[in-house]
Amino acid sequence: MSKGQDPALTDHDDPVEGTLDHSLYHAIRGWASMEEISRLREPSVRTPDEAVETLMRGNARFYSGVTRGGEMNAMERRVQVMFQTPFAIVLGCSDSRVPTELIFDQGFGDLFSIRVAGNVAEPATLGSIEYAVRHLRCHLIVVLGHEGCGAVKTAMLPDEERAREPEHVAYLAGHILPAVRDLPFIRDEKARMREAVMSNIRHQAQALARDTVVAQAVAAGTLRVIGAYYEIGSGA
């Protein structure tokens, strides 16, 4: 038994052994560094197209009510401590009705999830995204907006009403405002809100695409940036 190894585990009773690549398994049991392990393990989804398909299949399971569930046993959680290999970054809204991993039916370690009101690509969220692109080898960025977004609705308020919002709420609304300032006239309020949310999704995705780290990965063909609109009512 190597120094530092958990004495409660042996090569004969460790249930993780059969689920991992042999070299990776022994790296973990030998307490290799996180950097060494990251070089051994590749993300299970290897291309941007596969990442898109995986999320689409997962959402189809979710709205169909046949999800796989995210249960994880103690040994699987222990493996998660050693490394993470998310295949996609999701910049979603903080709205409590839009839990990212659940609506895409993904498990622990599958998604690098960033949630901020209005799914805004501002400096802090960009820093998180750059980290995931550069260090975690993610293949996809999804800007996830949703039906009835309160942050988008705030950005659509008249200037004098928006100015009465708290300082940092106004800050977020200011990052959404360019997307909704010149919307065409739409009489139906629900349709108008949908168009506003879609416009904000496009606006934030374009901001991400201009980021240097993101642009380099897209140019290399290892990353895509896409938008998604989530319907709270249907789950699709």
C-alpha positions in Angstrom: 0.0 0.0 0.0 1.5 3.3 -1.0 2.0 6.1 1.4 -1.2 8.2 1.8 -3.4 5.5 0.3 -6.8 5.0 2.1 -6.3 1.8 4.2 -9.9 0.9 3.9 -9.5 0.2 0.2 -7.6 -2.5 -1.7 -7.2 -3.4 -5.3 -9.7 -6.2 -4.8 -12.6 -4.2 -3.3 -12.4 -0.9 -5.1 -15.5 -0.6 -7.3 -14.0 2.2 -9.4 -11.2 0.0 -10.8 -13.5 -1.5 -13.5 -14.8 1.8 -14.7 -11.6 3.7 -15.4 -8.7 3.4 -17.8 -6.0 1.2 -16.2 -3.3 4.0 -16.2 -5.7 6.5 -14.8 -6.9 4.2 -12.1 -3.4 3.6 -10.8 -2.6 7.3 -11.0 -5.5 8.0 -8.7 -4.7 5.1 -6.3 -1.0 6.3 -6.3 -2.1 9.9 -5.5 -0.7 11.4 -8.7 -0.9 15.2 -9.0 -4.1 16.8 -10.5 -2.0 18.0 -13.4 -0.8 14.5 -14.2 -4.3 13.1 -14.0 -5.6 15.8 -16.3 -3.2 14.7 -18.9 -4.4 11.1 -18.7 -8.1 11.6 -18.8 -9.8 13.1 -21.9 -13.4 14.4 -21.8 -15.9 11.7 -22.7 -17.3 14.0 -25.4 -14.6 14.9 -27.8 -15.9 17.3 -30.4 -18.2 20.4 -30.4 -20.8 18.5 -32.5 -20.9 15.6 -30.1 -21.3 18.1 -27.2 -24.3 19.7 -28.9 -25.9 16.3 -29.6 -25.3 15.2 -26.0 -27.1 18.2 -24.6 -30.0 17.9 -27.1 -30.5 14.2 -26.2 -30.3 15.1 -22.5 -33.0 17.8 -22.8 -35.2 15.4 -24.8 -35.0 12.9 -21.9 -35.8 15.7 -19.5 -38.9 17.0 -21.2 -40.0 13.5 -21.9 -39.8 12.5 -18.3 -37.2 9.7 -18.7 -34.1 11.2 -17.1 -31.2 9.0 -16.0 -30.9 10.8 -12.6 -27.7 12.1 -11.1 -27.0 9.6 -8.3 -23.4 9.0 -7.4 -21.9 6.6 -5.0 -19.1 7.5 -2.5 -16.3 6.1 -4.6 -17.5 8.0 -7.7 -17.6 11.2 -5.6 -14.0 10.5 -4.5 -12.9 10.3 -8.1 -14.5 13.7 -8.8 -12.2 15.2 -6.2 -9.2 14.4 -8.3 -10.2 15.9 -11.6 -13.0 17.5 -13.6 -13.6 17.1 -17.3 -16.8 19.0 -18.2 -17.5 18.8 -22.0 -19.6 22.0 -22.1 -19.8 25.5 -20.5 -23.3 26.8 -20.0 -23.8 30.5 -19.3 -27.3 30.4 -17.9 -29.6 32.6 -15.9 -29.8 32.4 -12.1 -33.6 31.9 -12.3 -34.6 29.1 -9.9 -36.8 27.5 -12.6 -33.8 26.9 -15.0 -31.4 24.4 -13.2 -28.8 23.7 -15.8 -27.8 20.2 -15.1 -31.4 19.0 -14.6 -32.8 20.4 -17.8 -30.0 18.9 -19.9 -30.0 15.6 -17.8 -26.3 15.7 -17.1 -24.4 14.4 -14.1 -21.7 15.5 -11.8 -18.7 16.9 -13.7 -20.4 17.0 -17.1 -21.1 20.8 -17.3 -19.1 23.9 -16.2 -22.2 25.8 -15.2 -22.2 29.6 -14.8 -25.4 31.3 -13.7 -26.0 35.0 -13.5 -29.2 37.0 -14.0 -29.8 37.6 -17.7 -27.0 35.1 -18.7 -24.7 38.2 -19.1 -21.2 37.9 -20.5 -19.5 40.5 -18.3 -15.9 40.4 -16.9 -16.5 38.0 -14.1 -18.4 35.5 -16.2 -15.9 35.9 -19.0 -13.1 35.0 -16.6 -14.8 31.8 -15.6 -15.4 30.9 -19.2 -11.8 31.6 -20.2 -10.6 29.4 -17.4 -12.8 26.5 -18.6 -11.8 26.9 -22.2 -8.1 27.1 -21.5 -7.7 24.6 -18.6 -10.6 22.2 -18.8 -10.7 21.6 -22.6 -14.5 22.2 -22.9 -15.8 21.8 -26.5 -18.9 24.0 -26.3 -20.3 27.2 -24.8 -24.0 27.5 -24.6 -25.7 30.9 -23.8 -28.9 29.7 -22.2 -31.8 32.2 -22.0 -35.3 31.4 -21.0 -38.9 32.2 -21.2 -40.0 35.2 -19.1 -36.5 36.3 -18.0 -36.8 39.0 -15.3 -33.4 40.5 -16.0 -34.4 41.0 -19.7 -37.7 42.5 -18.6 -35.8 45.0 -16.3 -33.6 46.0 -19.2 -36.7 46.8 -21.2 -38.1 49.3 -18.6 -38.1 53.0 -19.4 -34.9 54.7 -18.5 -36.3 56.5 -15.4 -37.7 53.2 -14.0 -34.5 51.3 -14.7 -32.5 54.0 -13.0 -34.4 53.3 -9.7 -33.1 49.7 -9.6 -30.3 48.9 -7.2 -26.8 49.6 -8.5 -25.8 46.1 -9.4 -29.1 45.2 -10.9 -28.8 48.3 -13.1 -25.3 47.1 -14.0 -26.6 43.7 -15.3 -29.5 45.4 -17.1 -27.0 47.7 -18.8 -25.3 44.7 -20.3 -28.6 43.5 -21.7 -29.9 46.9 -22.9 -28.1 47.0 -26.3 -29.9 43.8 -27.2 -33.4 45.1 -26.5 -33.2 48.8 -27.1 -34.3 48.7 -30.8 -36.7 45.8 -30.8 -39.4 46.0 -33.5 -42.9 46.7 -32.4 -44.7 43.5 -31.4 -48.2 43.8 -30.0 -48.4 40.4 -28.3 -46.5 40.8 -25.0 -45.4 37.1 -24.8 -44.1 37.2 -28.3 -42.3 40.5 -27.6 -40.6 39.0 -24.5 -39.5 35.9 -26.4 -37.9 38.1 -29.1 -36.2 40.2 -26.4 -34.8 37.1 -24.7 -33.6 35.7 -28.1 -32.0 39.0 -29.0 -30.1 39.0 -25.6 -29.0 35.4 -26.2 -27.5 36.5 -29.6 -26.0 39.6 -28.1 -24.2 37.7 -25.3 -23.0 34.9 -27.6 -21.5 37.6 -29.9 -19.7 39.1 -26.9 -18.3 35.7 -26.0 -17.2 35.1 -29.6 -15.1 38.3 -29.5 -13.2 37.2 -26.4 -9.6 36.4 -27.3 -9.4 33.0 -25.6 -12.7 31.9 -27.0 -12.0 33.2 -30.5 -8.7 31.2 -30.6 -10.4 28.0 -29.6 -13.2 28.5 -32.1 -10.6 29.2 -34.9 -8.8 26.0 -34.0 -12.0 24.0 -34.3 -12.1 22.8 -30.8 -14.9 25.0 -29.5 -18.3 26.3 -30.7 -20.4 29.0 -29.2 -24.2 28.6 -29.6 -27.4 30.0 -28.0 -30.3 28.1 -26.6 -33.8 29.2 -25.5 -35.5 27.3 -22.7 -39.3 27.1 -22.4 -40.2 26.8 -18.7 -43.7 25.6 -19.6 -42.7 22.7 -21.8 -39.2 21.9 -20.5 -37.8 22.0 -24.0 
